[in-house]
Amino acid sequence: MKESLKSYLSAIEQGLSNRAVARLLNLPVSTARYHLKKIRSTGSLEHGNKGKANRKSRADKERILEAAVKYAEFSIAHICELMESREGIEVNRETLRRWLNRPKTRKKPKQRQRRECRANFGELLQIDGSFERWFGERKSCMINIVDDATNKAMLRFEEQETIEGACRCAWEWFRRYGVPQAFYADGRNMYHFNPDMEHNFFTGMCKNLGIRVILAHSPQAKGRVERFNGVHQKRLMPLMKLDGVRDMDSANKYLENYIVEHNRRYGRPARGKDVHRLLPSWCRDIDDICFIEAERILNNDWTFSYMGKVYQLPKQSSYPPARSKIQLKITLSGNITASYRCATFIVR
């Protein structure tokens, strides 16, 4: 028997008052009064619910645990969603976490100055690539575009995080939503002009459409797209594995339905309005906006070199051409158009 219970029983035998018991045990009078009343009625200070289950266990617990086995690679929240949508079973997140003996993983937040998200849809798009083993052992890249105001996203799988892949993902956004006002991208040679690089399709595309390119100098600066990269790694990778997606072509088709569900779940209405502009009427294909221009010297035999290759133009006369520059237009698809004086030649 606990010492406190012995003290209460001794006080009851002596007929001490509530106030005297409170002074003796150094307790508030209300606490001493409650304890004395409880001992007189039950003979103990133990809580009445001791030894009882907090709630009745679910009858379908075993069924839930069996169904959760095939979702072992998913997070607890994602398992609950899949159980409801695919198995027709609703289960509390923390209940399932306790049954599966999963620890909580909560990272200590870093102290950074928070930037308020933009008010208008299409005012700022964050773009980034995420390298992972999305399917199989070989790493590939997922190009991710996220709107800063609404969290709406556009995804595309590519072999590498290349300028061409970023342009193709951006073109899909243009066709669905329109032309945004600005892109927020890594401050690397990937998305901005470098004097050592003669060609950059991304900056050329943005220049042709009047889109501003803002460069970030740290991953934290574009935290929204970085966080969603982590979301896709935790949710999309096990989903594709579960549904048997094994190659890039089928993965890009799989994204068509996945992105709709993702935008429905994580999207939010903009505080302002939609500021996208329509694609120009002359823009019918990605090559119409995604190209670079260069100058080359036309040699006496009507040839010029570009990227280590020599190209032959049809002779316009029996005389050699005046040694002057020609203008080249190189599109994303690899087509090269050469302009010399008033003539235009399709080289490739």
C-alpha positions in Angstrom: 0.0 0.0 0.0 1.3 3.4 -0.9 2.5 5.7 1.8 0.0 8.4 0.8 -2.9 5.9 1.2 -1.6 5.0 4.7 -1.5 8.6 5.7 -5.1 9.1 4.5 -6.3 6.0 6.4 -4.5 7.2 9.5 -6.2 10.6 9.3 -9.6 9.0 8.8 -9.1 6.8 11.9 -8.1 9.9 13.9 -11.1 11.8 12.6 -9.0 14.7 11.3 -10.7 17.5 9.3 -10.1 18.1 5.6 -8.1 21.2 6.4 -5.9 19.4 8.9 -5.2 16.6 6.4 -4.3 19.2 3.8 -1.8 20.8 6.2 -0.4 17.4 7.2 0.2 16.3 3.6 1.0 19.7 2.2 -1.8 19.6 -0.3 -4.6 22.0 -1.3 -7.8 21.6 0.8 -9.8 20.7 -2.3 -7.4 17.9 -3.3 -7.4 16.5 0.3 -11.2 16.6 0.4 -11.5 14.8 -3.0 -9.0 12.0 -2.0 -10.7 11.4 1.4 -14.1 11.1 -0.4 -12.7 8.7 -2.9 -11.0 6.5 -0.2 -14.2 6.4 1.9 -16.2 5.2 -1.1 -13.8 2.9 -2.9 -11.0 2.2 -0.4 -8.3 3.2 -3.0 -6.8 6.1 -4.8 -6.4 4.3 -8.2 -8.2 5.6 -11.2 -11.4 3.9 -12.1 -10.3 3.2 -15.7 -7.1 1.4 -14.7 -6.8 -1.9 -16.6 -9.5 -1.0 -19.1 -9.0 -0.6 -22.8 -9.3 3.0 -24.1 -11.5 1.9 -27.0 -12.8 -1.3 -28.5 -10.5 -2.8 -31.1 -11.8 -2.9 -34.6 -13.2 -6.2 -35.8 -11.5 -5.7 -39.2 -8.0 -5.0 -37.8 -6.5 -8.2 -39.2 -8.0 -7.4 -42.6 -6.5 -3.9 -42.5 -3.1 -5.2 -41.6 -3.2 -7.8 -44.4 -4.2 -5.2 -46.9 -1.4 -2.8 -45.7 1.3 -5.3 -46.5 1.4 -4.4 -50.2 1.6 -0.7 -49.3 4.7 -1.2 -47.1 6.8 1.3 -49.0 4.3 4.2 -48.6 4.0 6.7 -45.9 1.3 6.3 -43.2 -0.8 9.2 -44.7 -0.5 7.8 -48.2 -1.4 4.3 -47.0 -4.6 5.6 -45.4 -5.5 7.3 -48.7 -4.9 4.2 -50.8 -6.8 2.0 -48.3 -9.8 4.3 -48.7 -9.6 4.7 -52.5 -8.6 1.1 -53.5 -9.7 -1.1 -50.6 -12.8 0.9 -49.4 -11.5 0.9 -45.8 -11.3 4.0 -43.7 -8.8 4.0 -40.8 -7.4 6.7 -38.6 -3.8 7.7 -39.4 -2.4 7.4 -35.9 -4.3 4.1 -35.3 -2.6 2.6 -38.3 0.8 4.0 -37.3 0.4 2.3 -33.9 -0.6 -1.0 -35.4 2.3 -1.0 -37.9 4.7 0.3 -35.2 5.9 3.2 -37.4 7.8 6.0 -35.6 6.9 9.6 -36.3 9.4 11.4 -38.4 9.4 15.1 -37.7 12.3 17.3 -38.8 13.3 20.3 -36.7 12.4 23.4 -38.9 15.1 25.7 -39.9 14.8 29.4 -39.1 14.5 31.2 -42.4 12.8 34.3 -43.7 9.5 33.2 -45.2 8.6 34.6 -48.6 4.9 35.2 -49.1 3.6 33.3 -52.2 2.4 35.2 -55.2 -1.2 36.2 -55.4 -1.9 35.4 -59.1 -2.0 32.1 -61.0 0.8 32.2 -63.6 2.7 35.1 -62.0 5.6 32.9 -61.0 6.5 29.2 -61.9 9.2 27.4 -60.0 11.0 24.8 -62.1 13.5 22.1 -61.0 14.7 18.6 -61.7 14.7 15.6 -59.3 17.2 12.8 -59.9 16.1 9.4 -58.5 15.8 5.7 -59.5 12.2 6.3 -60.6 11.9 3.0 -62.3 14.7 0.4 -62.3 18.3 0.8 -61.2 19.3 3.6 -63.6 18.7 7.1 -62.4 16.6 9.5 -64.4 15.2 13.0 -63.9 11.7 14.2 -63.3 11.2 17.8 -64.4 8.8 19.5 -62.0 7.0 22.9 -62.6 5.0 24.3 -59.7 2.9 27.4 -59.7 3.8 29.7 -56.7 0.2 30.8 -56.0 -1.8 27.7 -56.5 0.6 24.7 -56.1 -0.6 23.3 -59.4 2.1 21.2 -61.0 3.3 19.8 -64.3 5.6 16.8 -64.4 7.7 15.1 -67.1 10.3 12.4 -67.1 13.6 12.8 -69.0 16.9 11.0 -69.1 18.7 14.0 -67.7 17.9 17.5 -66.4 18.6 19.1 -69.8 17.5 22.4 -71.3 15.5 20.4 -73.9 13.6 18.5 -71.2 12.8 21.7 -69.4 11.5 23.2 -72.6 9.3 20.2 -73.3 7.8 20.3 -69.8 7.2 24.1 -70.1 5.6 23.6 -73.5 3.0 21.2 -71.9 2.3 23.9 -69.3 1.8 26.5 -72.1 -0.6 24.3 -74.0 -2.7 23.6 -70.9 -2.7 26.9 -69.0 -1.1 29.6 -71.2 2.1 31.7 -71.0 3.2 32.7 -67.5 4.9 35.9 -66.4 8.1 34.5 -64.9 10.1 31.3 -64.2 12.1 30.8 -60.9 15.0 28.5 -61.6 18.4 27.4 -60.4 21.1 30.0 -60.8 23.2 27.6 -62.8 24.2 27.5 -66.5 21.2 25.3 -67.0 18.6 28.1 -67.1 20.5 31.3 -68.0 22.8 32.5 -70.7 26.5 31.8 -70.3 28.9 33.5 -72.7 30.8 30.2 -73.1 27.5 28.5 -74.3 26.4 29.5 -77.7 23.0 27.9 -77.4 20.3 27.9 -74.7 16.8 26.9 -75.9 15.2 27.7 -72.5 16.3 31.4 -72.5 15.5 31.7 -76.2 12.0 30.3 -75.6 11.4 32.7 -72.7 12.7 35.6 -74.7 10.3 34.8 -77.6 7.3 34.6 -75.3 8.3 37.5 -73.1 8.8 35.4 -69.9 11.1 36.7 -67.2 13.7 34.2 -65.8 14.6 34.8 -62.1 17.6 32.9 -60.8 17.7 31.3 -57.3 21.0 31.0 -55.5 20.1 28.3 -53.0 17.7 25.3 -52.9 15.9 27.0 -50.0 15.0 29.9 -52.2 12.7 27.8 -54.3 11.5 25.7 -51.4 8.0 25.0 -52.8 9.3 23.0 -55.8 11.9 21.3 -53.6 9.3 20.2 -51.1 7.1 18.8 -53.8 10.1 16.9 -55.2 10.1 15.1 -51.9 6.4 14.5 -52.0 6.7 12.9 -55.5 9.6 10.7 -54.3 7.5 9.4 -51.4 4.2 9.0 -53.2 4.8 8.6 -57.0 7.7 6.1 -56.8 5.9 3.4 -54.8 2.7 4.0 -56.8 4.5 3.3 -60.1 6.1 0.2 -58.7 2.7 -0.9 -57.3 1.0 -0.4 -60.7 3.8 -2.0 -62.8 5.2 1.1 -64.5 8.7 0.2 -65.6 9.8 2.5 -68.4 9.9 6.2 -69.2 7.2 6.2 -71.9 4.6 4.5 -69.8 5.7 6.7 -66.8 4.9 9.9 -68.8 1.5 8.4 -69.7 1.0 7.5 -66.1 1.6 11.1 -65.1 -1.5 12.3 -66.9 -3.8 10.8 -64.3 -1.4 11.2 -61.4 -1.0 14.9 -61.9 -4.8 15.5 -61.9 -5.1 13.8 -58.6 -2.1 15.6 -57.2 -3.4 19.0 -58.2 -6.8 18.2 -56.8 -5.3 17.2 -53.4 -2.5 19.9 -53.1 -3.8 22.7 -55.3 -5.4 25.8 -53.8 -7.3 28.7 -55.2 -5.2 31.8 -56.0 -5.8 35.0 -54.0 -5.8 37.0 -57.2 -6.6 36.1 -60.8 -5.3 34.1 -63.7 -2.6 36.2 -65.4 -1.6 33.6 -68.1 -1.5 34.9 -71.6 -2.6 32.9 -74.6 0.0 31.5 -76.9 0.6 33.7 -80.0 -1.4 32.7 -83.1 1.8 32.1 -85.0 2.9 29.5 -82.4 1.6 26.1 -83.5 4.6 23.9 -82.4 7.4 24.0 -79.9 9.9 24.7 -82.7 8.1 28.0 -83.4 9.2 29.4 -80.0 12.1 27.2 -78.9 15.1 27.9 -81.1 18.4 29.6 -81.0 20.2 31.8 -83.5 23.8 31.8 -84.5 26.2 33.3 -87.1 28.6 31.5 -89.3 31.1 32.3 -92.1 30.1 31.0 -95.6 33.2 29.6 -97.3 34.1 29.8 -101.0 32.7 26.3 -101.6 29.3 27.3 -100.2 29.9 25.4 -96.9 29.8 26.4 -93.3 30.5 24.6 -90.0 28.4 24.3 -86.9 29.0 22.2 -83.8 31.9 20.3 -85.4 30.0 19.4 -88.6 30.3 20.8 -92.1 27.1 21.6 -94.0 26.8 22.2 -97.8 24.5 24.8 -99.3 23.3 24.6 -102.9 25.4 26.8 -105.2 23.6 29.9 -106.2 26.0 30.8 -109.0 29.2 29.6 -110.7 31.1 32.2 -108.7 32.2 31.7 -105.1 30.1 33.6 -102.6 31.2 36.8 -101.1 32.9 35.9 -97.9 30.2 37.0 -95.4 28.2 35.8 -92.5 25.1 33.6 -92.7 22.3 33.5 -90.1 21.4 30.1 -88.6 18.2 29.1 -86.8 18.4 25.9 -84.9 15.2 24.5 -83.4 14.6 22.2 -80.5 13.9 19.3 -82.9 17.3 19.7 -84.5 16.2 21.4 -87.7 18.7 24.0 -89.1 17.7 26.8 -91.4 20.4 29.0 -93.0 19.6 32.5 -94.3 22.1 34.1 -96.8 21.1 37.5 -98.2 17.6 37.0 -99.5 17.7 33.2 -99.7 16.7 30.7 -97.1 17.9 27.1 -97.0 16.7 24.2 -94.9 19.9 22.4 -94.0 18.6 19.6 -91.8 
